[in-house]
Amino acid sequence: MQYKCVPAPMEIVINNKSTYDDAVRSFADLINNETKNGWIFYSMESIKVRENPGCLAALFGKEIKILEYNMLIFSKNKDENKLLQNKILYEDEFNHE
């Protein structure tokens, strides 16, 4: 199995004319856009990232930051990936003739 991670929005901003449905649809569009080429939505996870200050910044009192990000995880069967690559190579070869 093969996996890829894509940054996910922390929040979706809607204007006064938008609705909850619009926000959900925009999130679904993001997922659907990433499922091209055989990728399957697997899960959404959050990850904490620690940002250390540089040497000078630490001397001047800058503290460590802990940031949290969302990510979308997609999976693909490696055998399907090989089949897709062969299909692309075949199509390229066919189109050049």
C-alpha positions in Angstrom: 0.0 0.0 0.0 1.2 3.5 -0.8 0.1 6.7 1.0 0.2 10.4 0.3 -0.6 13.3 2.7 -2.1 16.5 1.6 -2.5 19.7 3.7 -6.1 20.2 4.7 -7.7 23.4 5.7 -7.9 24.2 9.4 -11.1 26.0 8.8 -13.3 26.9 5.8 -14.4 30.5 5.6 -17.7 31.3 4.1 -19.2 34.7 3.4 -22.7 35.8 4.4 -24.3 34.4 1.4 -22.7 30.9 1.8 -24.2 28.1 3.8 -22.9 25.1 5.7 -23.6 23.1 2.6 -21.3 25.3 0.6 -18.5 24.7 3.1 -19.0 21.0 3.0 -19.1 21.0 -0.8 -15.8 22.9 -1.0 -14.2 20.4 1.3 -15.6 17.5 -0.8 -14.2 19.2 -3.9 -10.8 19.2 -2.3 -11.0 15.5 -1.5 -12.4 14.7 -5.0 -9.6 16.6 -6.6 -7.0 14.5 -4.8 -8.6 11.2 -5.7 -7.4 11.4 -9.3 -5.1 8.7 -10.6 -6.4 6.0 -8.3 -5.9 7.6 -4.9 -8.6 6.7 -2.3 -9.4 8.9 0.6 -8.2 7.1 3.7 -8.6 9.5 6.7 -8.1 13.0 8.0 -5.6 13.4 10.8 -4.0 16.3 12.7 -0.3 16.6 13.4 1.6 18.7 15.9 4.7 20.4 14.6 7.3 21.9 17.0 9.0 25.0 15.7 12.2 25.8 17.6 13.5 29.4 17.6 16.9 30.1 16.1 19.9 30.7 18.2 19.6 34.5 18.3 15.8 34.4 18.7 16.2 32.0 21.7 18.7 34.5 23.3 16.1 37.2 23.0 13.4 35.1 24.6 11.5 33.7 21.7 9.8 30.5 22.8 9.1 27.2 21.1 5.9 27.1 19.1 3.7 24.1 18.9 1.5 24.3 15.7 -1.2 21.9 14.7 -2.1 21.1 11.1 -4.7 19.0 9.5 -3.8 16.6 6.7 -5.8 14.4 4.4 -4.4 10.9 3.9 -5.0 9.0 0.6 -4.0 5.4 -0.2 -3.3 3.5 -3.4 -2.5 -0.1 -4.0 1.1 -0.4 -5.4 -0.1 -2.9 -8.1 -2.7 -0.4 -9.2 0.0 2.2 -9.4 2.1 0.0 -11.8 -1.0 -0.7 -13.9 -1.7 3.1 -14.1 1.9 3.8 -15.1 1.8 1.1 -17.8 -1.4 2.6 -19.1 0.1 6.1 -19.3 3.2 4.8 -21.1 1.0 2.9 -23.5 -1.2 5.9 -24.2 1.9 8.1 -24.7 3.4 5.6 -27.1 0.1 5.3 -28.9 -0.4 9.0 -29.2 3.1 9.6 -30.7 2.6 7.2 -33.6 
